[in-house]
């Protein structure tokens, strides 16, 4: 990391991932070109979970190219007078795999719903019954996490 003065702890990075409004998941496509897509991550027991449809580009590429990078950013405040921005960010490198265990899939989906739709949690079981067979859950096993911030300078 070039700006060591902005480097943050791993714990800070996990906190960013647990609270950022969304994250960008990147892998490569079949030609080796970058492929990135916004996702709604949830952290559960030291792993990061995202969901997807069963079919589509994201699911296809994640199966074929499991090395991933996930970037989460929060607390973004433009500082026009300094030609800069306040922010907190985390970058995760790791591998992604489809979760096939139903109990783990349901726990991960519950964590995602708790994070992004807590006010609708009462309807989780109904939605789960309708959508579970159409929804994939992916687990990112982290090999590296770095965090950086420029806050309140």
C-alpha positions as CSV (number, residue, x, y, z in Angstrom):
1,X,0.0,0.0,0.0
2,X,1.5,3.3,-1.1
3,X,-0.2,5.5,1.5
4,X,0.8,3.8,4.7
5,X,-0.5,6.8,6.6
6,X,-4.0,5.8,5.5
7,X,-3.6,2.1,6.1
8,X,-6.2,0.6,8.5
9,X,-6.4,-2.6,10.4
10,X,-7.9,-5.8,9.2
11,X,-10.7,-5.4,11.8
12,X,-11.4,-2.0,10.2
13,X,-11.6,-3.6,6.8
14,X,-14.2,-6.2,8.1
15,X,-16.2,-3.4,9.6
16,X,-16.2,-1.6,6.2
17,X,-17.5,-4.7,4.5
18,X,-20.2,-5.2,7.1
19,X,-21.4,-1.6,6.6
20,X,-20.7,-0.4,3.0
21,X,-23.9,0.2,1.0
22,X,-22.7,-2.3,-1.7
23,X,-19.5,-3.8,-3.0
24,X,-17.9,-4.5,-6.3
25,X,-17.0,-8.1,-7.1
26,X,-14.4,-8.7,-9.7
27,X,-13.2,-11.8,-11.5
28,X,-12.0,-12.4,-15.1
29,X,-13.9,-13.4,-18.2
30,X,-13.0,-16.2,-20.6
31,X,-10.6,-13.9,-22.4
32,X,-8.8,-12.9,-19.2
33,X,-10.4,-9.5,-19.2
34,X,-11.7,-8.0,-15.9
35,X,-15.4,-8.5,-15.1
36,X,-16.9,-6.5,-12.2
37,X,-20.4,-6.3,-10.9
38,X,-22.1,-4.6,-7.9
39,X,-23.2,-7.0,-5.1
40,X,-24.9,-6.9,-1.7
41,X,-22.5,-8.7,0.6
42,X,-23.1,-10.0,4.1
43,X,-20.4,-11.2,6.5
44,X,-21.2,-14.3,8.5
45,X,-18.7,-16.2,10.6
46,X,-15.6,-14.9,8.9
47,X,-16.8,-15.4,5.4
48,X,-18.4,-13.1,2.9
49,X,-21.6,-14.2,1.1
50,X,-23.3,-12.8,-2.0
51,X,-26.3,-14.1,-4.0
52,X,-27.1,-14.4,-7.7
53,X,-29.5,-15.9,-10.1
54,X,-28.7,-19.5,-11.2
55,X,-28.0,-18.5,-14.8
56,X,-26.3,-15.5,-16.2
57,X,-22.8,-14.1,-16.8
58,X,-21.9,-13.6,-13.1
59,X,-22.8,-17.2,-12.2
60,X,-21.0,-18.6,-15.2
61,X,-17.8,-16.7,-14.6
62,X,-17.7,-17.3,-10.9
63,X,-17.8,-21.0,-11.5
64,X,-15.1,-20.9,-14.2
65,X,-12.8,-18.2,-12.5
66,X,-13.1,-18.5,-8.7
67,X,-10.2,-16.1,-7.9
68,X,-12.0,-12.9,-6.9
69,X,-11.5,-9.4,-5.6
70,X,-14.2,-7.6,-3.6
71,X,-14.1,-3.9,-2.9
72,X,-16.3,-2.1,-0.4
73,X,-16.4,1.7,0.2
74,X,-18.3,3.8,2.6
75,X,-18.2,7.3,4.2
76,X,-17.6,9.0,0.9
77,X,-17.5,12.8,1.2
78,X,-16.1,15.0,-1.6
79,X,-13.5,17.5,-0.5
80,X,-13.4,19.9,-3.5
81,X,-11.1,22.4,-1.8
82,X,-8.5,19.6,-1.5
83,X,-9.2,17.9,-4.8
84,X,-9.8,14.8,-2.8
85,X,-12.4,12.7,-1.0
86,X,-13.0,11.3,2.5
87,X,-13.6,7.6,2.4
88,X,-13.2,4.2,4.1
89,X,-12.4,1.2,1.9
90,X,-11.6,-2.5,2.1
91,X,-10.2,-4.7,-0.6
92,X,-10.5,-8.5,-0.2
93,X,-8.8,-11.1,-2.3
94,X,-9.9,-14.7,-2.1
95,X,-11.7,-17.5,-3.8
96,X,-15.4,-17.9,-4.3
97,X,-17.5,-21.1,-4.4
98,X,-21.1,-21.9,-4.7
99,X,-22.7,-22.9,-1.4
100,X,-24.6,-26.2,-1.8
101,X,-25.5,-26.9,1.8
102,X,-29.1,-25.7,2.3
103,X,-28.6,-24.7,6.0
104,X,-25.6,-22.5,5.1
105,X,-27.5,-21.1,2.0
106,X,-30.4,-20.1,4.2
107,X,-28.2,-18.7,6.9
108,X,-26.4,-16.6,4.3
109,X,-29.6,-15.4,2.7
110,X,-31.0,-14.5,6.1
111,X,-27.8,-12.4,6.8
112,X,-28.2,-10.6,3.5
113,X,-31.9,-9.9,4.2
114,X,-31.1,-8.8,7.7
115,X,-28.6,-6.3,6.3
116,X,-30.5,-4.9,3.3
117,X,-34.2,-5.5,4.1
118,X,-34.5,-5.9,7.9
119,X,-37.8,-4.1,7.9
120,X,-39.2,-6.9,5.7
121,X,-37.6,-9.8,7.7
122,X,-41.1,-11.0,8.8
123,X,-41.7,-12.2,5.2
124,X,-38.3,-14.0,4.9
125,X,-39.7,-17.5,5.1
126,X,-42.4,-16.9,2.5
127,X,-39.9,-15.3,0.1
128,X,-37.4,-18.1,0.8
129,X,-40.0,-20.8,-0.1
130,X,-40.6,-19.0,-3.4
131,X,-37.1,-18.1,-4.4
132,X,-34.6,-20.6,-2.8
133,X,-34.7,-22.9,-5.8
134,X,-33.9,-20.0,-8.1
135,X,-31.2,-18.4,-6.1
136,X,-27.5,-19.3,-5.8
137,X,-25.4,-18.3,-2.8
138,X,-21.7,-17.7,-3.1
139,X,-19.1,-17.8,-0.3
140,X,-15.9,-15.8,-0.5
141,X,-13.0,-17.4,1.5
142,X,-10.6,-14.5,2.1
143,X,-6.9,-14.9,1.5
144,X,-6.1,-11.2,2.0
145,X,-7.9,-8.1,3.3
146,X,-6.5,-4.6,3.3
147,X,-8.2,-1.4,4.4
148,X,-7.6,2.3,3.9
149,X,-9.3,5.5,5.0
150,X,-9.1,9.2,4.8
151,X,-11.5,10.5,7.4
152,X,-12.0,13.8,9.2
153,X,-8.6,15.4,8.3
